[in-house]
């Protein structure tokens, strides 16, 4: 059923009636491809047959445009013609074709005219008895001889019972356009132009094809916007969504797909050669299309290009100078001859560059070419890469730089491009970024790198925490293979733990004085807030001297990483925590600020500001997720996991690592991924997920990870796994390897790598208490007041290494430090030890309270091994399985700050006298505060104090 064609059908009915009355009519139906011209002609044929007319049909075909009389022969071969008339007309056409056949001279105009007269006479004879209707579809493909016959008939049929209806595609370039003028001269001629369906007509169309579904206004408007009312495109879109028969239960999705794109290609193909050329140009130029540029690209006159655009616009496939949908453009490009497509892209790039178009407009055409030899190509591609980065299109930026690297013939410029490529790849492909850096390292080793690029290349490795390679680049010499950590599988005496977990590096090479100083200098430059801590105690009595660049000649990478700190701190180099906060507030995340931002978060984390570090990690995770920067997201996910571990939340740490690893595809091919896995193993070990940790550790690690800072984390994670699974010798090897490497690199600071407490814990397991005590005391001397977490851990382990009489005081101090740090898991461990100590000293009440607090914290943290230890210590397998007490909401109790301080200390196991000493108040005041706290919280005594009190203290506490 025709939709919204009532007026056109009425006009045809009137013409049919007039023609039947002896007033011949010639109707010319024109419209864009797909608008229903053929359907309208079919409808006329049905009406004519119902009226008893003889219907003669013909369809123009592009393949028959050069076949003389091809269209007229189709009319003659119609079954409706009387047999005698058909034979007579066929003989007449044979004579006409014979007079103009190949190898014969053209017939005279008089002879041709005579034959046309005879043809018309025979046709008029038939029309005396019955109405004759001639319907010709796609007249634009008619051969010239057939057009002459049709014009002759139209000009002599004014008083005959004849109706002639022709259809033609709009703006199609015909071989002979003179027939239009001849038709316009006829007084019985009428033109009918078909327009696209309006929104109301689209709604009717949908109602016809999906009668069981309601047609809402929003769907109608969306479908109209997609198809511009072209019935062919509308039907294709509905068929694509499976709703044409009305069997679908859902409203059609207006988004176009492959079927729709093929329908569009059909429209393009049938809109004429000019429209096809214009479509090719539109597909190549894309958003940069203008009429002037399009005409030059397609090498068409401006008027011809405009006509082609009008044809495509009339068909509803383009809007202004672009395709309605990218899928259509892709289909056009894919359907083009590859060589022709390359020519168009080359021509487009040249034209756009000559016109001064932005590099981002020129680059897509260069990327589509295999090669283009123009002196301006490299510069344009590099500019386009930076423009793409401004829109977070790092994939486009990398593609531009890789092409620039291939076509560039200047060695120095190629190195510069490769450096920039490696930097950008960190956003989403850290493994590829490392590969690019390794290619530059090979160039350094071969002496093909100018000195001015040394620091930039070293900075690439520093960004990946690959300190050994950075050192090699900076000193400019080949690295001695013995200087790096060597995995045991490559010749060491490694062990296997946990059912086959490989031990990896078992030893490191001797220290290098120059390397130590250089590594210290590197860390101080990138992490200036650690400067005073890094060189506080030179390893093995060796003097550590920084190696700064000469004044005024600092490498660009150093200037970039130091500048934000210098601007914020000024000449006094004061409060780094405040400076870190200000930097995070001011800095937008870019390639240049990535390192300063991560440095600022590390500053907050290592200064005990875990809440602020968590906040900024979450902000940056949302930022990177929105921008689609998977590599950056993984980096901040790793930092967020470190913060979670510092807060005693291994479950959250594991989730963060899973989220980070899901953002990068190269899980096993980058040191970043190995570093993330190491943090995950530490979290899994804390939760008792030993099988999961073993699976991770059994996966072969990259050789490069052992020469990176991530290698220290990896070895620590493996050491703690070995410690938890009672593989003490393997744990000792791992922790000692960490210590030797930290000293050699100048990273021997507990806030960075607390290897001494790790090693001491393993030594305690082997009964070497004196050595453990020495290491712990040495670690404590290296700490300052800004590190209560490491201080508390050290004190807890020191208590285990000390005489029984000293343990209570050390554990009490450890609990106080860990309470300040906010690490719930380490606090739970300290409380567990405190409970056991109270039990040994004959104080069961204090022991039970401390153990209960430890249990609650361990359960919240998901630390099943610690929960099991507490159950075993109390000989009660049902510990924790009993019905939970009603939770106390401390927020509704409205405790004063003083009451909170007293209650928090009481919840941690402090006696009233201890609290009095801690807060410098009388014991009586403590008792009064606790009495009010019990009343407000509606509890019976200190054993029911909620453990959360210690984490809700005012900032002045």
N, C-alpha and C positions, 0 to 999 in steps of 0.2 A: 504494500500500500504506500502510495506517495504521501509524504508528509509536507504540509505547507506549500503545496503546488496547486491549490484550488483555482487561483486566478489564471495560471498558465493553462490548466486543463479546460477551463471555461473558454479561453481564447481559441483553443484548438477545436472545441465543439462548435463554436460559431463559424470558424473557418470551414469545418467539415460540412456544416449545414449550407453555407453559401456556395461551396463548391458543388454540392449535390444539386443546387438550384441553377447551375450553369454559370456561376460567377467564380471563376478559378481563383485560387489563392496560393501565394507562395510565402511560407513561414520560415524564418531563419531563427533557430534556437541556439543561443550561445551561452557559454558559462565555463567556469573553471573545471578542471579535471576532477571527477568525483562528485559533481553537484547533481547528478541524476538526469543528464540529457538523454541517455539511452533508455532509462526507465520511462521517461516522458514519451519518447518515441514508441516504446512498446505499448504504453497505455493508449496512444492514438491508434496503433494498429488494431488493438482489441476493439475500440469504438468503431473503427471503420469496418471491420469484419461484421460486427453486429448490425451495421447499417447496410450490409450487402455490397460493400465496395470491393473492388479488386485492389489488393495491396501489393505493391512492388517494393521490395526491400534491398538495400545495399549498404555495405559498410566499408569506409575507406581504411586502407591498411598501409602503413609505411613501406612495406615491402613491394606494394603494387603502384607506388607513385610514378614509376617510370614505365608501367605497362599500359600501352594505349588501349583505351576503351575498357579497361578492367572494371571500372565501376558500372558502366552502362551494361556490360555483359551480365553482371550480377542481377540487374533489374530485369533483363530479358529472360534470365533463367528462372524467374519466379514461377512457382507452380500455379499461381492464380491466373496467369495469362492463357488465353485460348491457344490450343496447340498450333493451329494454322498461323496465327499471328506470331507466335514464338519462332516458328520455322522461318517465316518471312524475315523477321527482324534479325535472326542469327545470320541468315544469308547476306543481309545488307551489311551487317557489321564485318563479316568476313571480307566483303569487297572493300570496305573502308580500310581494314587492316592490311589487305593486300596492296592497296595503292600507296601505303606508307611503310611497308615492311622493310627489313634490313636489306640493303643492297639495291633498293629500287628508288627512283626519283620520287620526291614528294608529289602527292596528287595536287591538282590545281584547286584553287579556292572554290571555283565554280563546281567542280566535281564533288568536293566535300560538302558544299552547301546543298547540292542536289540530294545527296544521300541523307543528310539531316532532314531535308524536307520530306523525303519518303518515310523516314523513321517516324516523324511527327504525324504524318498522314495516317500511318497504320495505328499509332497510339490513339489518335483522335477518333478513329473508327470504333475502337473498343469503348471509348468514353461516351459514345452516343447512347449506348444501352445501359451502361453502368458507370458509377463513379469510380475513377481511378485515383488511387492515393500512392504517391511516390515518396518513400521515406529513405533518406540517405543519412547515415550516421558517420560522424568524423569526416566531414567534407574537406577538412584541411589536408587529408591524404589523397584526394582525388587526382587522377592524372589529368593533364591539360586537355586531351581530346574529349574525355568524358565531360569535363566542365563546359566545353563548347556545346556539346549536345544538350546538356541540361539548361544552359542559358538560352539556347535556341527554342527549346520547348517552353520555358518560362515566358519568353517574349511573345509567343504566339498562342497562348492558351487562355487569354482573358475571358473568353466567352465559352469555355469548355468546362465539362464536368471533371475537373482535374484539381487535385490538391497536392502541392509539393512542399515537403517539410525537410529542412536540412538542419543538422546539428554540427556545431564546430566548437573547438576548445578556444578559449579566450587567449589572445596575444600569441597565438602560434604563428610561426613564420611560414607562410605558404609559398609554394613555388610561383604561383600566379595570383596576385591579389586583385587583378582587374575585374574579376567576376563579381566582387562585392559592389563595385560601382554600377555594373550593369543591372544587378538585382535591385539596387536602391532606385533605379530609374523606373522600375515597374510600379504602376499605380496600385497593383494588387499585392504588393509586398509588405510584410510586417516582420519586425524583429522582436524577439522575446529573449530577455536576458535573465538567466537564473542566478539568484543570489544565495548566499549561505543561509542555513537555518538560524533563526534567532533563538534566544534563550527559551522562549515559550515553545517554539517548534522542537527544540532539543528535548524539552520535557515531554512533549507528545511522542517523540521518537522513542524515548526511554520507556514510556508507558506502554507503547506497542510491543516493545521487545522484552519487557520484563513486567508483564501485567500483574504478577503476584506480589510485587514489591512496591512500597510507597516511594514516590519520587519526591525527594526533598529539594528545596531550593539550592542548598549548598552544593549538592552533587551535580545538579544541573549547571550551575555556574562554573564549577570546576571542569566539567566535560566540555562546556562551550569554550572555556579558555584554552583547553588543550587542542580542540579540533577546529575552532572558529566556525562551527556550523557546517563543516564539510561532511555530507552524509557518508561518503566512503570511509573517511577517517573515523567517524563516529562508530560506524558498524565494525570496523577493524578493532577499535579499542574495546568494544563490548564483547566481540568474539574472543579477544585475547583474555578477557577476564571470565570467560565461560558463562556469560549472562545473556547471550543473544536469544536463547530459547526460553528464558525466564525460569530456569530450573535452579539457579543458584540461590542460596539463602542469605547472601550478603549483598549489600549495595556495591556496585562496580567501583573498583579502585581506579581513579582517573590517571594515575601515573602511567605513561606510555612504556611499552616494552618492544620486543623484537618484532612481533606481528604488526604493531602500529608503525614501526620504522619501515617495514617492508611496504606497507600501504603508502607511506609517504614517498618511498622510492618509485612506486608505480605512478604516483602523481607527477613526480619530477620527470620521469621518462616520457610521459604522455603530454607534457606541457611544451614540448618542442626543443629543438637543438639549442636555441639561444638560452632558454630557461635552464637546460642541462648544464651549459657552460657557466652560467651564473651560479647555479647550485654548487658546482665544483669550487668556484671562487669563494662562495660564502663559507663552505666547509673548511677551506684552507685558511681564510683570513680570520674567521671567528669574530670576536668582539671588536676587532680593529677595523671592520668593514666600513667603508664609505663608498658612495656611488663612484666617485672619481677613482679611488684606489681599485675598486672592483673592475671598472672598465679597463684600466691599464693592466691589471693582472690577467684578465681574460682576453685582452687584446680585442676588445669590442668597442664600437662607437658608443659614446655615452648614451645616446638614445636607445640603442639596442640593449645595452645593459639595463637601462631603466625599464624597458619593455619586459625583459626577462624577470626582473624583480616584481613587476606588476602581476605577471602570470603566477609566480610563486606565492605572492601575497593573496591573490584571488583564490588560489587553491587552499589557503589556510595553513601553509607549511612554514611560512616565514612571517616574522613580525618586524617591520621596519627593515633593517639590514642584517637580520640574524635569524637562524632557525628557531622554531618554537621550543625545541628540546635538543639537548646534547646527544641523545641517542640517534636522532636523525643525522646530525652532523657526522657522527662516527660511522653510520651505515654508508653515507655518501663517500667518505674517505676510504672505507674498506672496499667499496665497489669500484674505485678508480683504478686505472692501469698504474702499476707502481712507478713506472718511468715518468708518466704524465704527472703523477702526484709529486714526485721529486722535483720536476721542473717548476711546478706551481709554487712549491715551498721555497725553492731557490729564488725564484722571481719575487715572491712576496717578501722574503728577507731583504733582498736588495732594495726593493721599492720602499719598504718601511724605514730602513736605515737612511736612505737618501732623503726621506721626508722628515727625518729627525724624530721618529717615533721613540718612545721609551724602550729601554733595553728589554724590559719584560714583554713587550709586544713583538720584538724581533726574535727573541730566544726560542720560542716554540718552533719556529720554522727552521732554525739552525739545528735544533734537536731532532727534527724529522728527517734531516739530511744525513747521508753517510759521511759526507765530507764537503766542505766548501772552502775554497782557497781565496780568501779575501783578507787583507791586512787588519781589518777592524774586528774580525770575528772574536778573537780572544778577549779583547776589552769589553765587547758587548756581552759576552757570556758571563764574565766576572761581575759586571754591573747588574746583570739580570739575577745572578745568584743572590746578591745582597738585597735586591728589591724583593725577591721571593722570601728571603728570611724575615723581612719586615712584616710579612703576612703569615709567618710561621709555616711556610711551604718548604720545609727543608729538603724534601725529596726532589723538588724541582731545582733547588739550589745545588744539590749534589750532582744531579744530572748535568747541569750547566757547567759546573767546574770539571767534571770528568771529561766532558767533550772538549772543554778549553785545554785541558791537560793533553788530550790526544792530538789536537791540531796545532798546539804551540810548538815552535821549533827553537825557543830560547831556553837553554838549560836552567838559568837562574829563575826565570819566570815559572817554569814547570815546578820547581821546588816550592816556590811561594804558593802556587795553586794547590799543590798536594798538601801543604801544611793547612791551608784554609779548609780543604775538603775534610781532612781528619778532624778538625775542630767541629765542623758542622755535623759530621756523622755521629758525634757523641749524643746528639739529641735523640736519635732513634735507633742507631745501630752501633753500639759500643764496640762490638767485635770487629766490624768493618773499620771503625776509627782506629783501632789498635793495628789492624793490618796495614792501613795507610801509613801509620807512624813507623811500623817495622820496615816498610819499603824505604822510607827516608833514612832510617838507621843504616840500612844496607848502603845507601848512597854516602853516608858519613864514613862508613868503614872503607869504602872504595876511594875516598878523597874527592868525591864529586860535588861536595856541598860547600858553598862559600861560607866564610866565617860569620858573616852577618846573620845567617839563618840558624846558627848553632843554638842560641838560647830559645828560639821559637820552636825548634824541633825537640829540645829537651823539655820544654813546657808541655808538649803533647804527652810525653811519658809521665811527667809529674801529674798531669790531670788524671791519668789512669793509675796513679800511685805506683808506677813502675820505676822505682828509684834507681835500680842498678843500671837500666838503660839510660836514664837521665844522666847519671854520673858518667857513663861512657861517652855520651854525646858531649857533655860539658868539658871533660878532660881531653876529648879529641883523639883518644887512642883506642886501640882494640882491647876489649876487656879480656882479662885473663880468665879462662874457664874455671880456675880454682877459686876465684874471688866470689863466685855466686854460690848460693845454696844448691846442693846437688841432691836430687831425690834418691832415696835409698834404692829404688828400683833400678837406678842407673849405675849402681856399683857400690852403694852403701850397705851397711848391715842392718837392713830394716826388719821390722817385726810386722806381724799381722795380728790385729786385734778385732774383737767383736765379730768373729766369724769371717775373717778375711779382709778386714779393712786395711788398706795399704798405709804404711807409716809415712811415706813421702820423705822429705828431707830429714836427715838424721844429724847433720853437722853443717857447719859453715866454715868458710875459709878464715885465715887469720885476719885480724884487723888491719886496715890501712889507715895511717894517720891522716893522709890527705883526703881519703874518702870520708872519714869521720867528720873532719872539719867542713868538707864541702856539703855533706848531707845536712849537718847542723845548720849551715848557712842557708841551704835551700828551705828547710823547714821554718827558720826564723823569718825568711822573706815572705813565705806564703801564709804563715801563722804567727804574725808578730806578737800576738798576745801570749804566746808560749815562750817568747824569747828568753825571759829571765829564768824560766824553768829548764830550758833545754841545756844550757851550758852551766848549770849550777854546780854539778860535780862531774868533772871530766872523767871518762872511763879509764880505769887502770892508771890513774895519775897522769894521763896524757893531757897536755894543754890543748883546748879546743879553740881554734881561731876561725872566725868567719872569713869567708872569701868574697867580700863585696866587689861589685864591678867598680872600675874607676869612676870617680865623681863625674857626672854628666854623661857617662857612657853606659848607663844601665841598660840591659836588654829590654826590648819592648814588653816582653812577657812579664818581666819582673816589675816594670813600671805599672803595668795594668793591674797586677795582683796586689801591689802595695799601695797604690794611690788612694783607694777608698779609706784605708786605715789612716794614712797620713793626713788626709783632709779632715777626718773626724777627730783624730787625737791631737793634732797640732804638735807643737814642740815639746809638750810636757809628757806625752805618752802615758796618760793617766788611766782612767777607768775604762778597761777594755769591754766590760760587760755593757756599760752604757753605750760605748761606741758601736758594739755589735748590734744592739737594738736599733740604734739610729741608722746604721747601715742597712739593716733589713727593712726598715720603714721607708728608706729613701730609694733603694735600688730596685730597678726593674730587672727581671730575670732575662739575661741575654748570654750569648757565648762569652762575652768579656767579663760579665759579673758573676758567672756561675761559680768560679773558685772563691772569690771574696764572700759570696753568700754562704757557701758551704763552710767556709772558714768561720764565719760569724756564728753559724749554728753550732759548730764544734766548740766555739768559745763559750757559748751559753751552756752547752752540755757539760763540758769539763769544769765549768765554774759552779756546777750544782744547780743551775737555773733550768731544771728539766721541764717545768711547766711552760716556760717561755720557748724553750727549744721545741717542745711538742707543738705549741701553737704555730710557730713559723713553719715547721715541717708540714703541718696540715694545710696551711695557706699555700705553700708551694706545691704540694701534691695536687690540690684543686687546680692551681694555675697550670701545671704541666699536663694534667688530664684534659683540661679544656683545650689546650694548645696541641694536644696529640703528640707530645714529646716523650715517647716511651723510655728512652735512655735516661733522660733527666728524671722522669718519674721514678724509675728504678733506683736512681741514686738517692733521691730524697726518701724513698720508701726504706732504703737501707739505713739512712740516718734516723728515720722515725722508729725503726726497729731497735736501733741502738738506744734511743731515748726510752723505749718501752722496757728494754732490759735494765737500764739504769733506774727505772721506776719499779722494777721487780714484777713486770708483767710479761712473762714469756709467751703467753697465749696471744697477746696483741702483737708481739714481735713476730711470731710465726705467721700471723695473718698479713702483716705488712710485707714480709718477704714474699709470700705467695703472690700478693698483689703486684709487687715490683717485678718478680720474675715473669709474670703473665704479660707484662708490657714489652718485654724484649724477646725476640725470636731465637737469638743465639744463646740459649741457656748455658751451653757448655763451651763456648768459644770466646769468652771474654773474662778478664780478671775481675771485672765488676760482678759478673754472675757468680764467680767463685767466692768473692767476698760476701755476697748476699747469702749464698748457701752456707757459708761459715757461721754467719750470725744466726741463721735458721737452726743449724745443728746445735749451737749453744742454747737456744730456746728449747729445742726438743730434748736436749739432755736434762735441762732443769725440770722439765715436765715428766721425765721418765720415759720418753718415747725413744727408747734405745734402738729399736729395729728401724725406725724411720731415719734416725741419725746414721746408723750403719749403712743403710742404702745410699744415703748422700755421700758418705765418706768413701764408699767402695767405688764410686764413679771416678775414673781417672781425672785428676786435676791438671790444668794446663801447666806446662813447665814454667811459663812466664809468671804464674802467680807467686811462686816461691821467691822471685826477685822483686816482689812488689809489697807495699804496705798491707795489701789484702792478704798476703801470705802469712803475716804475723797473726792476723785474725783467724786465718784458716788453721794454723798450727795450734793456736790457743783453743779453738773449738775442738780440734781433734784431741788435744791434751785433756780437756775437761771430759770429753766422752770416754777416753781411756781411763781417766781417774774414776768416773762414775761406774764403769764396768770392771773396776779392780785390776786394770792392766797398768800397774804402777810404773814399771820400767819404761813402757812406751810413753806414758805421760811425762815422766822425767825427761826423756829424750826430747819430746816436743817442746816442753817449757824451757829447757836449757837452750835449744836451738833459737827460740824466740829471744831469750836474753842476750845471746851472743850477737844475733843480728841487730837487735835494738841498740846495743853498745856500738857495734861497728858503724851503724848508720847515724849515730848521734841522736837517737830517739829514746834514749834510756831515761824515761820519766814516767813514774807510775800513772799519772793522769792519762798518758797515752797508752802505755803498755804495762800493766801491773804484773809483769812476769814473775817478780820475786814472790808475791803472795801466791800466785799459781804454783810456782815451784815449791814453795814452803808447804802448801797443802799436800802435794804429792810426797814430799819428804816426811811429813807427819804420818802418812800412811805406811811408810817404810820404817818408822821408828827413829828417824834421824832428827831428834828434837833440837839439838844444839845448832845444827846448820840451818834448820827452819827458823829458829829464833834469830839467828844472825841476819838472815835475809829480811825478815820482817822488820827488825829494828832499823836496818839500812833503808828499807822502803819508807818507814815512817819519818825518818830524818829528811827525806826528799819531798815530803808533802808540806803544803801550806794549809791555811785555814779554809781555803776555798774548795777543799776536796774531802768533805765529811764522809762520802761513800767509801772511797778507797781507804781512808783512815779507819772507818768502822770495820771494814773487812779485815784490815791488817790487825786491828786490836782483837777481833774475834779469834783469828788464827793464832795470834800471839798468846792468848789465854790458854789455848790447847797445848802450846809448847811450853808453858810456864808451870811452875810449881802449883799444887792445888790451892795453897793459901793465897796466891796472887790472882787466881782466875776470876773471882767474884768482882773485884774492882775493875779488872780489864774488861770483862763482859758488860758491866754496867756502863762503862765509858763507851764501849762499842755500840750498845743499844742507843745511847744518847746521840752518838754521831750518825748512826743509820736512820734514827728517827728524823734528824734534821735533813738527811739526804733525800728522804722520800722513797727509798728503795724498800718496798714491802717484803720482797723475797729475802734479801739479805738481813732485814730486820727479823724476819721469822726465824732464820737460821741462828741469829744471835740470841733471840729469846729462847729458842730450843736449847741451846747450850747453857743459857742462864738457868733454865728450869732444871736441867740435869745437874748443874753445879749446886743449886739450892737443895736438890734432893740428896746429893752426897753430903752436904753440910748439915743435914738433918732438919731442914725447914720445908716440910711437905706442903704447907699452905702456899708459900711463895712459889714453890716448884710447880704446883698445879696451876696457879694463875698464869705464870709465864708460859707454861706448856700450852695452856688453853689459848692464850693469845697467839702463840706461834702456830698452833693448829689452824686457827681461824684465818690467819694471814696466808699460810701455805695453801689452804683450800681455795681462797680467793685467787691466788696466783696460779693455781693449777699445778702446783709442785707436788706431784704424787709421791716421789721418793722421800721428800721431807715429811709428808703426812704419814707415810709408812714407818719412817724412823720414829716418829712421835708415838704411833700406836704400839710399836714394838717396845719402846722405852717404858710405856705404861702397862704393857702386858695386856692390852685391851683391844681386841680386833674390832670391837664395835664402836671404838672412839670416833666420833664424828657422824656415826650412823644413827645416833639417837635423835629424837625429835628436836628440831631447832627451837630455841627460845625466841620469843617475840622480839623483833629487832627494835632497837631504841633509836628514835629520830632525834638526833642532837640539834637539828636546826629548829625544831619546834620548841625545844626546851629553853631557848634564849639564855644560854649561859654567858656570863660575863667573861672578858678576856682573862682575868685572874683565875676564875673558876676553871676555864678551859685549860690553862697551863697546869694547874694542880691536878686536875682529873687526867690529863694526858700522861703526866709522869706516873700517876698512880696506876693507870692502865698498863704502863710498860713494866710494872713490877717494883717500882721504887717504894721504899717505906716512907712513913711520914717524916722521919728524921732526915732521910735522904732528900726528900722534896724541900724540906726546910732549908737545907744547905744549898741546894741548887738555886732556889728562888730568893734566898736571903730574907726569909720570913720566919716567924715563930712556928713551932709545932702546933700551938693552939690555933693559929690562923689557918694552918693546913687543915686541921680537923673541922674547923667551921666551914671552910670552903667545900670540903668533901660532903659534909652534912647537907649543905644546900644543893650540891650536885645530885646526891642520891634522891632528894625530895623532888627536884625538877625532872629528873629522868625516870622517877618512879621505879627505882630499883632498890634491892636490899643491901648491897654492899659493893666493895671495890671489885670483887670477882665478876660482877655483872657489868662493869664499865665497858662500853663499846670500844673496840680497838680503833675505830675510825677517829676517835678524839685526837689522837696524836697527829693526824694529818689535817686537822682543821684548826691549827693554831694561828693566831694573828701574826702578821709579818714582824712585829716587834718582839716576838717570843725568842 
